[in-house]
Amino acid sequence: MTTYTLCVSMINRNSYKDKEDMQFKLDVFFAGDRITKAQYNELTSLLTVQ
């Protein structure tokens, strides 16, 4: 499972402490080149909708 698919799954299941914590994780994954800019933008949008 890739970091991206794991994040999508976590967001869809609401399995994170709070949105700020999940956004911080996304920031770290993006800064560490674990996800692309497009994936980061998509995940951030998905998180905002939840």
N, C-alpha and C positions, 0 to 999 in steps of 0.2 A: 504494500500500500504506500502510495506516495504521500508526501507532506500535504500536498494540495487536496487529495481525496480524503485524507484524514480530517483536515480542517473543514471541508464541506460537510462531512458526516457529523462532526462535533457541532457545527452551527445548526444544521437541520434538526438535530436531536436536542438542542439547547443544553448540551452537556459541557457547560463552562460556568465559572463562578459568577461573572457578570460581563457585560459587553466591553467594559474598559479592559478587563483582564484578557479577553479574547483578542481585542484589538492590539494589545501589547504583544501577544504571541505572534500575531500576523506581522507586526512591525519587525520583530526579531527574525522571523523566518524570511522576510523580504530582505532585510539587511544582511542576513547570512547566506543569501543566494539559494535558499531552499525552495522559494517560489518565485515566479516571474512577476514583472510589473503588471501584466494583464491578469494573472491569477490573483495577485494582491488586490487589484481594483475590484475584481469580481467578488472575492471573499468579503471585502469591506462593504460592498453594496449589499451582499446577502446578509451580512451581520446587521446592517442598518434596518433592513426590512423585518428581521425577526423581532 
